Amino acid sequence: MYAVVLMMKSIIVVSLCFINTFSLGYVVDWYSSAPEWDDLKVTWEKFATMPRKTSDAESEGFKMVSDCGDITGIYGKRYVKGEDYALVLLYGVNGYIAGIQIGVAKNNTGAFPPLRQIGHPFVNIGDMYYLTAYFIKPETICTTGRTPAQFDADGTGDALYIQNGTDAAVHSLVIPKEESGISSTKWTKGHCFYTMGMHYWYDVKADMNCDDFFPVFLLYNQGKLNAFGWAIDTSMSSERMEHPPESTIKLFIDPVPQCLLQKQQLSTMHIFLTSSPITNFC
């Protein structure tokens, strides 16, 4: 039943989007000069817009919890709102968005993350484990950063780096921006879901051990990377998180790792890099 409701919500949202677009009597110019990644939104259905400048972050109640150079191997000024470390925004030295993190508290994870994933991709900082993604080259974030002109030209960023070691400058997965480039990697195609995109998961198998389940997924639309997300194999209570029931996992992953169906505690967060995720049709 949840799966049907989920799909119906997606269809209704998409329909409203088209009505709003075309009722104005003209067609939107999809090929404008705006940056390809022109926004940053989190959490499917809510599509909450995140500040892309430190000045905006501070006005919205975000506070800096660590500065450039405070944490070896992590790059950027880290901002958090209301002690919710499920969403950490990273900014460069000039105040422009540079990345995003999710933090999982040690005292709320039981046996998570698996020992083999500590250090890659989860990095221990204080009493939490973090996953980190960067939107520009990590080693430039705390040195040159980005100029206003670069931010205007590239928007949220010009590439997606997933940190996969204790130093992002040394160990990061560079994600292909074109879907055509994914075939030469271990990312495997899942399923299309409107308002999200075509899901890709890292080397998933039906009989895999969930200790090997890589907690990141990619989303492509019209052949281009414009979103991604976290898939955390433990319960998280943050309002930023999504909690797909076991019965809906098959809508996103192919093949479905059977170990995920046994645990029934997957917590996800979709992260959108454009202003109109509602038009993501795969």
Residue pairs with C-beta under 8 A, 6 or more apart in sequence:
2 245
2 247
2 248
3 247
3 248
3 251
6 248
6 251
7 251
9 45
10 193
10 194
10 195
11 194
13 45
13 195
13 278
14 194
14 195
14 278
14 279
14 281
17 276
17 278
17 279
21 27
21 28
34 155
35 152
35 153
35 154
35 155
35 156
36 155
36 224
36 226
36 274
37 135
37 154
37 155
37 156
37 157
37 158
37 226
37 273
37 274
38 155
38 156
38 274
38 275
39 49
39 52
39 155
39 156
39 272
39 273
39 274
39 275
40 49
40 50
40 52
40 97
40 100
40 156
40 271
40 272
40 273
41 47
41 48
41 49
41 50
41 271
41 272
41 275
41 277
42 48
42 50
42 87
42 100
42 240
42 269
42 270
42 271
42 272
43 239
43 240
43 241
43 242
43 269
43 270
44 195
44 196
44 242
44 270
45 195
45 242
47 272
47 277
47 278
48 240
50 87
50 89
50 97
50 100
51 57
51 59
51 60
51 62
51 89
51 97
52 96
52 97
52 151
52 155
52 156
53 91
53 95
53 96
53 97
54 64
54 77
54 79
54 91
54 95
55 95
57 79
57 89
57 91
58 79
60 81
61 81
61 82
62 79
62 80
62 81
62 89
63 79
63 80
63 81
64 77
64 78
64 79
65 78
65 79
65 80
65 88
66 74
66 77
66 78
67 77
68 75
68 76
68 77
68 92
68 93
68 141
68 142
69 142
71 78
71 125
72 166
72 167
73 123
73 165
73 166
73 167
73 168
73 169
74 123
74 125
74 130
74 132
74 163
74 168
75 90
75 98
75 99
75 134
75 138
75 139
75 141
75 142
75 168
75 169
76 90
76 91
76 92
76 98
76 99
76 134
76 141
76 142
77 90
77 91
77 92
77 93
78 88
78 89
78 90
78 101
79 88
79 89
79 90
79 91
80 87
80 88
80 89
81 87
84 238
84 239
84 240
85 102
85 103
85 105
85 128
86 102
86 103
86 236
86 238
86 240
86 241
86 269
87 100
87 101
87 102
87 238
87 240
87 269
88 100
88 101
88 102
88 103
88 130
89 97
89 99
89 100
89 101
90 97
90 98
90 99
90 100
90 101
90 132
90 134
90 141
91 97
91 98
92 98
92 136
92 140
92 141
92 142
92 145
92 146
93 141
93 142
93 143
93 144
93 145
94 145
94 146
94 147
94 148
95 145
96 145
96 146
96 150
96 151
97 135
97 156
97 157
98 134
98 135
98 136
98 141
98 145
98 146
98 157
99 132
99 133
99 134
99 135
99 136
99 138
99 141
99 161
100 132
100 133
100 135
100 271
101 130
101 131
101 132
101 133
102 130
102 131
102 230
102 232
102 269
103 125
103 128
103 129
103 130
104 112
104 113
104 122
104 128
104 129
104 130
104 232
104 234
104 236
105 127
105 128
106 127
106 128
106 129
107 127
108 234
108 235
108 236
109 129
109 234
110 234
112 232
112 233
112 234
113 122
113 129
113 215
113 233
114 210
114 211
114 212
115 211
116 211
116 212
117 211
117 215
118 124
118 129
119 165
119 166
120 164
120 165
120 166
120 171
121 131
121 162
121 163
121 164
121 165
121 214
121 215
121 216
122 129
122 130
122 131
122 215
123 129
123 130
123 131
123 132
123 163
123 166
124 130
131 162
131 163
131 215
131 216
131 230
132 162
132 163
132 168
133 160
133 161
133 162
133 163
133 216
133 228
133 271
134 141
134 157
134 160
134 161
134 163
134 168
134 172
135 156
135 157
135 158
135 159
135 160
135 161
135 273
136 146
136 154
136 157
136 158
136 159
137 159
137 161
138 161
138 163
138 168
138 169
138 172
139 168
139 169
146 154
155 273
156 273
157 273
159 174
159 175
159 177
160 174
160 175
160 177
160 225
160 228
161 168
161 172
161 173
161 174
161 175
162 172
162 173
162 175
162 216
163 171
163 172
164 171
164 172
164 173
165 171
165 172
175 218
175 225
175 228
176 182
176 185
176 225
177 224
177 225
178 223
178 224
178 225
179 198
179 220
179 223
179 224
179 225
180 223
182 200
182 218
182 220
186 202
186 203
187 200
187 201
187 202
187 203
187 218
188 200
188 201
188 202
188 203
188 204
188 254
189 198
189 199
189 200
189 254
190 198
190 199
190 200
190 201
190 204
190 217
190 252
190 253
190 254
191 198
191 199
191 250
191 251
191 252
191 253
191 254
192 198
192 199
192 282
193 199
193 251
193 252
193 282
194 280
194 281
194 282
195 277
195 278
195 280
196 219
196 227
196 252
196 270
196 277
196 280
197 219
197 220
197 221
197 226
197 227
197 280
197 282
198 219
198 220
198 221
198 282
199 217
199 218
199 219
199 252
199 253
200 217
200 218
200 219
200 220
201 214
201 217
201 231
201 253
202 214
202 216
203 212
203 214
204 213
204 253
204 254
204 255
204 257
205 255
205 257
206 255
206 256
206 257
206 258
207 257
207 258
208 257
208 259
209 259
210 233
210 257
210 259
210 260
210 263
213 231
213 233
213 257
213 259
213 260
215 230
215 231
215 232
215 233
216 228
216 229
216 230
216 231
217 228
217 229
217 231
217 252
217 268
218 225
218 227
218 228
219 225
219 226
219 227
219 228
219 229
219 270
219 280
220 226
220 282
221 227
221 280
221 281
221 282
222 281
225 273
226 272
226 273
226 274
226 277
226 280
227 270
227 271
227 272
227 273
227 274
227 277
227 280
228 271
228 273
229 268
229 269
229 270
229 271
230 267
230 268
230 269
230 271
231 266
231 267
231 268
232 241
232 266
232 267
232 268
233 260
233 263
233 265
233 266
234 265
234 267
235 243
235 265
235 267
236 267
240 269
241 267
241 268
241 269
242 267
242 268
242 269
242 270
243 266
243 267
243 268
244 251
244 252
244 266
244 268
245 264
246 260
246 261
246 264
246 266
249 256
249 260
249 261
249 266
250 256
253 260
260 266
270 277
272 280
